[in-house]
């Protein structure tokens, strides 16, 4: 892209350092000009790594005329305020999932995007996985009417060791890390929001809107599982499992059965930089496409740049972000009430 989008990243925590910043460094159509984090002990070293400006207050980002757009990778509870401020100062926004912590906050962002006409894209990068996109095309073109599905997002107890092997060294401030650990200690709320945002968005991306949710929850010590029954507006019925921690490897995927075919996509741990493994069945044959391995985070930020420069629809957009937050809340409500919740 001849005129790259000039970006600032706000929130230099682990996901920023291991995913977003390396993706921006490789991506076409963007240029990183600044990073911002409340801790100077984090912002400074990260900025030096990428030779950009370092800020410790987002007001300095808004005052920097070179910044056209921001990537918000701060903790979830700050997403609404930071995205609102960015839009209010005329900046486009790529905000990590979940888009906001509550439904009213998400509705406010929808109204603000409509008011400003600016781009807001949600960081549900699974939509940019080549395997997931193949499955979407197959469902639309060859599956026939979708009838049932099963989706899952399971955090295996081997994940910490996998991360230790794959992640680069991360700059962190001990006090800030301890503070975030305190917020995440409410594992029931944290796990449903952070992992539900992914699996619910994938279900909607492949199968359309969800009409109702029934759900059950079980807790064993620090570990939680949600089992939900979803019905789409088109009438497909399926299950969603969100679990942490299960013995063994992390596992994520979705299987869809239709009138004339079936498709299964197994999503890999994103830092393997692999497209989802897909098996698609129709007309008496199983197709296992060979897909280029890649970085969904890189493709995500490139799509963000195209949305700004070429006017492409953000994928996912602000209304997709709202729908995911509504599904997270509907699941929690269905558990509390012990009855089906209609959306």
C-alpha positions as CSV (number, residue, x, y, z in Angstrom):
1,X,0.0,0.0,0.0
2,X,1.5,3.3,-1.1
3,X,0.1,5.2,1.8
4,X,0.4,3.1,4.9
5,X,-1.9,3.6,7.8
6,X,0.0,5.2,10.7
7,X,-0.7,3.2,13.9
8,X,-0.3,3.6,17.6
9,X,-0.7,0.6,19.9
10,X,-2.2,1.1,23.3
11,X,-1.5,-1.5,26.0
12,X,1.9,-3.2,25.7
13,X,1.0,-6.4,27.6
14,X,1.8,-9.9,26.6
15,X,-0.7,-10.3,23.7
16,X,0.6,-7.0,22.2
17,X,4.2,-8.2,22.4
18,X,3.8,-11.7,21.2
19,X,1.0,-11.2,18.6
20,X,0.1,-7.7,17.5
21,X,3.4,-6.0,17.3
22,X,5.2,-8.8,15.4
23,X,2.2,-8.8,13.0
24,X,2.3,-5.1,12.5
25,X,6.1,-5.4,11.8
26,X,5.4,-7.9,9.0
27,X,2.1,-6.5,7.6
28,X,1.6,-4.5,4.4
29,X,-0.3,-1.3,4.5
30,X,0.6,-0.1,8.1
31,X,3.3,1.7,9.8
32,X,3.8,1.7,13.6
33,X,4.6,5.2,14.9
34,X,4.0,4.9,18.7
35,X,3.2,2.6,21.6
36,X,1.5,3.5,24.9
37,X,1.4,1.8,28.2
38,X,0.9,3.2,31.7
39,X,4.2,1.7,32.8
40,X,7.3,3.5,31.5
41,X,9.2,0.3,32.4
42,X,7.2,-1.4,29.7
43,X,6.5,1.3,27.1
44,X,10.1,2.4,26.9
45,X,11.7,-1.0,26.0
46,X,8.9,-1.9,23.7
47,X,9.2,1.4,21.9
48,X,12.9,1.0,21.5
49,X,12.4,-2.5,20.1
50,X,10.4,-0.9,17.2
51,X,12.1,2.5,17.1
52,X,8.9,4.4,17.7
53,X,7.6,7.0,20.2
54,X,6.8,5.9,23.7
55,X,3.9,7.3,25.7
56,X,2.5,6.5,29.2
57,X,-0.8,8.3,28.8
58,X,-3.3,7.9,25.9
59,X,-3.8,11.7,25.9
60,X,-0.3,11.9,24.4
61,X,-1.5,9.6,21.6
62,X,-4.5,11.8,20.9
63,X,-2.1,14.8,20.8
64,X,0.2,13.1,18.2
65,X,-0.9,14.3,14.8
66,X,0.9,11.5,13.1
67,X,-1.4,8.8,14.5
68,X,-4.3,7.9,12.2
69,X,-5.5,4.7,14.0
70,X,-5.0,2.8,17.1
71,X,-4.8,-0.9,18.1
72,X,-6.3,-1.3,21.6
73,X,-4.7,-4.2,23.4
74,X,-5.2,-3.0,27.0
75,X,-7.3,-5.3,29.4
76,X,-11.0,-5.7,28.5
77,X,-12.3,-3.3,31.1
78,X,-10.5,-0.4,29.3
79,X,-11.7,-1.2,25.8
80,X,-14.8,0.9,25.9
81,X,-13.1,4.0,27.2
82,X,-10.1,3.8,25.0
83,X,-12.1,3.0,21.8
84,X,-14.5,5.9,22.6
85,X,-11.7,8.4,23.1
86,X,-10.0,7.3,20.0
87,X,-13.1,7.6,17.9
88,X,-13.9,11.0,19.6
89,X,-10.5,12.3,18.4
90,X,-11.0,11.0,14.8
91,X,-8.9,7.8,15.0
92,X,-9.9,4.5,13.5
93,X,-9.8,1.6,16.0
94,X,-8.8,-2.1,16.0
95,X,-9.8,-3.3,19.5
96,X,-9.0,-6.7,21.0
97,X,-11.9,-9.0,21.7
98,X,-14.2,-8.9,23.6
99,X,-15.0,-5.5,22.2
100,X,-16.3,-4.3,25.6
101,X,-17.0,-5.7,29.0
102,X,-20.8,-5.1,28.9
103,X,-23.7,-4.9,26.4
104,X,-24.5,-1.2,27.1
105,X,-20.8,-0.3,26.5
106,X,-20.9,-2.2,23.1
107,X,-24.2,-0.4,22.2
108,X,-22.5,2.9,22.9
109,X,-19.6,2.0,20.5
110,X,-22.1,1.1,17.8
111,X,-23.8,4.5,18.1
112,X,-20.4,6.3,18.1
113,X,-19.2,4.5,15.0
114,X,-22.5,5.4,13.2
115,X,-22.1,9.0,14.3
116,X,-18.4,9.4,13.3
117,X,-18.3,7.2,10.2
118,X,-14.9,5.9,11.4
119,X,-13.7,2.3,11.1
120,X,-13.9,0.0,14.2
121,X,-12.7,-3.5,13.7
122,X,-12.8,-6.1,16.5
123,X,-9.7,-8.3,17.1
124,X,-11.4,-11.7,16.5
125,X,-8.6,-12.8,14.3
126,X,-10.0,-16.3,13.7
127,X,-12.1,-14.8,10.9
128,X,-8.8,-14.2,9.1
129,X,-7.7,-17.9,9.4
130,X,-7.6,-19.3,5.9
131,X,-9.1,-22.6,7.1
132,X,-12.0,-20.9,8.8
133,X,-12.6,-18.9,5.6
134,X,-12.5,-22.0,3.5
135,X,-15.1,-23.6,5.8
136,X,-17.3,-20.5,5.5
137,X,-17.3,-20.7,1.7
138,X,-18.0,-24.5,1.8
139,X,-21.0,-23.9,4.1
140,X,-22.3,-21.2,1.8
141,X,-21.8,-23.1,-1.5
142,X,-21.8,-26.9,-0.9
143,X,-23.1,-27.9,2.6
144,X,-26.8,-27.4,1.9
145,X,-29.0,-26.2,4.7
146,X,-27.0,-26.2,7.9
147,X,-28.8,-28.5,10.4
148,X,-26.5,-29.1,13.4
149,X,-23.1,-28.1,14.7
150,X,-20.7,-28.6,17.5
151,X,-18.1,-26.0,18.5
152,X,-15.5,-26.1,21.3
153,X,-12.8,-24.1,22.9
154,X,-10.8,-26.0,25.4
155,X,-7.7,-24.8,27.3
156,X,-5.5,-27.8,27.9
157,X,-3.1,-28.0,30.9
158,X,-0.2,-28.3,28.5
159,X,-0.8,-24.8,27.1
160,X,1.6,-23.0,29.6
161,X,4.5,-25.2,28.4
162,X,3.6,-24.6,24.8
163,X,3.5,-20.9,25.3
164,X,6.9,-20.9,27.1
165,X,8.4,-22.7,24.1
166,X,6.9,-20.4,21.5
167,X,6.7,-16.9,23.1
168,X,9.6,-14.5,22.9
169,X,10.8,-12.8,26.1
170,X,8.1,-10.3,27.3
171,X,8.8,-7.0,29.0
172,X,6.5,-6.8,32.1
173,X,6.3,-4.8,35.3
174,X,5.8,-7.1,38.3
175,X,3.3,-4.8,40.1
176,X,1.1,-4.5,36.9
177,X,1.2,-8.2,36.3
178,X,0.1,-8.9,39.9
179,X,-2.7,-6.3,39.5
180,X,-4.0,-8.0,36.4
181,X,-3.7,-11.4,38.0
182,X,-6.1,-10.1,40.7
183,X,-8.7,-9.1,38.1
184,X,-8.4,-12.4,36.4
185,X,-8.8,-14.3,39.7
186,X,-12.6,-14.2,39.0
187,X,-12.0,-17.0,36.5
188,X,-15.7,-17.6,35.9
189,X,-16.2,-14.1,34.4
190,X,-12.8,-13.9,32.8
191,X,-12.8,-17.3,31.0
192,X,-16.3,-17.0,29.6
193,X,-15.6,-13.5,28.3
194,X,-12.1,-14.0,26.8
195,X,-12.7,-17.4,25.3
196,X,-16.4,-17.1,24.6
197,X,-15.7,-14.1,22.5
198,X,-13.8,-16.3,20.0
199,X,-16.0,-19.3,19.8
200,X,-19.3,-17.3,19.6
201,X,-17.9,-15.1,16.9
202,X,-16.8,-18.2,14.9
203,X,-20.3,-19.7,15.2
204,X,-21.8,-16.5,13.9
205,X,-19.2,-16.1,11.1
206,X,-20.0,-19.6,9.8
207,X,-23.7,-20.0,10.6
208,X,-25.3,-16.5,11.0
209,X,-27.2,-15.0,13.8
210,X,-28.1,-16.9,17.0
211,X,-31.7,-16.9,18.2
212,X,-31.5,-18.5,21.6
213,X,-29.1,-19.9,24.2
214,X,-29.5,-22.5,27.0
215,X,-26.5,-23.2,29.1
216,X,-25.1,-25.0,32.1
217,X,-21.9,-24.4,34.1
218,X,-19.7,-26.6,36.2
219,X,-16.8,-25.6,38.4
220,X,-14.1,-27.8,39.9
221,X,-11.7,-25.7,41.9
222,X,-10.2,-23.1,39.6
223,X,-11.5,-24.9,36.5
224,X,-14.7,-24.1,34.7
225,X,-16.8,-25.6,31.9
226,X,-19.8,-24.1,30.1
227,X,-22.0,-26.3,27.9
228,X,-24.4,-24.3,25.8
229,X,-27.2,-25.2,23.3
230,X,-27.6,-22.6,20.6
231,X,-30.3,-22.3,18.0
232,X,-29.6,-20.1,15.0
233,X,-32.2,-17.9,13.3
234,X,-32.0,-20.2,10.3
235,X,-32.9,-23.2,12.6
236,X,-29.6,-25.0,13.0
237,X,-29.1,-26.5,16.5
238,X,-25.7,-27.0,18.0
239,X,-23.6,-27.1,21.1
240,X,-20.8,-24.9,22.3
241,X,-18.3,-26.0,24.9
242,X,-15.9,-23.6,26.7
243,X,-13.6,-25.4,29.1
244,X,-10.5,-24.7,31.2
245,X,-8.4,-26.6,32.1
246,X,-8.7,-30.0,30.5
247,X,-5.9,-32.6,30.5
248,X,-3.7,-32.5,27.5
249,X,-3.4,-30.2,24.5
250,X,-5.5,-27.1,23.9
251,X,-8.3,-27.8,21.4
252,X,-10.5,-25.5,19.3
253,X,-12.8,-26.2,16.4
254,X,-16.2,-26.5,14.9
255,X,-18.1,-29.2,13.0
256,X,-21.1,-28.5,10.9
257,X,-23.6,-30.9,9.3
258,X,-25.9,-29.9,6.5
259,X,-28.4,-31.3,4.0
260,X,-25.8,-32.3,1.4
261,X,-22.4,-32.3,3.3
262,X,-20.4,-31.8,6.4
263,X,-17.3,-29.8,7.3
264,X,-14.9,-29.8,10.3
265,X,-12.3,-27.1,11.0
266,X,-9.7,-27.7,13.7
267,X,-8.1,-24.5,14.7
268,X,-4.5,-24.6,15.9
269,X,-2.9,-22.7,18.7
270,X,-2.4,-19.3,16.9
271,X,1.3,-19.1,17.6
272,X,1.9,-22.2,15.5
273,X,1.1,-19.8,12.6
274,X,-0.9,-22.5,10.9
275,X,-4.2,-22.3,9.0
276,X,-7.0,-24.4,10.5
277,X,-7.1,-28.1,9.4
278,X,-10.3,-28.6,7.3
279,X,-12.1,-31.8,6.3
280,X,-15.1,-31.1,4.0
281,X,-17.5,-33.9,2.8
282,X,-19.9,-33.8,-0.1
283,X,-20.8,-35.9,-3.1
284,X,-19.3,-39.0,-1.6
285,X,-15.8,-37.6,-1.1
286,X,-13.8,-35.9,1.6
287,X,-11.7,-32.9,0.6
288,X,-8.8,-31.9,2.8
289,X,-7.5,-28.6,1.3
290,X,-3.8,-27.7,1.5
291,X,-3.8,-24.1,2.9
292,X,-0.8,-21.8,3.2
293,X,0.3,-21.5,6.8
294,X,0.1,-18.0,8.0
295,X,-0.4,-15.4,10.7
296,X,-4.0,-14.5,11.3
297,X,-2.9,-11.5,13.4
298,X,-1.0,-10.2,10.3
299,X,-3.9,-10.8,8.0
300,X,-6.2,-9.1,10.5
301,X,-4.2,-5.8,10.6
302,X,-3.8,-5.9,6.8
303,X,-7.6,-6.1,6.6
304,X,-7.9,-3.2,9.0
305,X,-5.7,-1.1,6.7
306,X,-7.8,-2.0,3.7
307,X,-11.0,-1.1,5.6
308,X,-9.5,2.4,6.2
309,X,-7.9,3.0,2.9
310,X,-10.2,1.2,0.5
311,X,-13.4,1.4,2.4
312,X,-13.7,-2.4,2.9
313,X,-16.1,-3.6,5.6
314,X,-14.2,-4.2,8.8
315,X,-14.2,-7.9,9.6
316,X,-15.6,-8.3,12.2
317,X,-17.2,-4.9,12.6
318,X,-18.7,-3.1,15.6
319,X,-22.0,-4.8,15.3
320,X,-20.3,-8.2,15.2
321,X,-18.5,-7.1,18.4
322,X,-21.9,-6.2,20.0
323,X,-23.4,-9.6,19.0
324,X,-20.5,-11.5,20.6
325,X,-20.8,-9.5,23.9
326,X,-24.6,-10.2,23.8
327,X,-23.9,-14.0,23.5
328,X,-21.5,-13.9,26.4
329,X,-24.1,-12.2,28.5
330,X,-26.9,-14.5,27.3
331,X,-24.8,-17.5,28.3
332,X,-24.2,-16.2,31.8
333,X,-27.9,-15.3,32.1
334,X,-29.0,-18.7,30.9
335,X,-26.8,-20.3,33.5
336,X,-28.2,-18.1,36.3
337,X,-31.8,-18.6,35.4
338,X,-31.6,-22.2,34.4
339,X,-33.7,-21.5,31.3
340,X,-33.3,-20.6,27.6
341,X,-32.5,-17.0,26.8
342,X,-33.8,-15.5,23.5
343,X,-31.8,-12.9,21.8
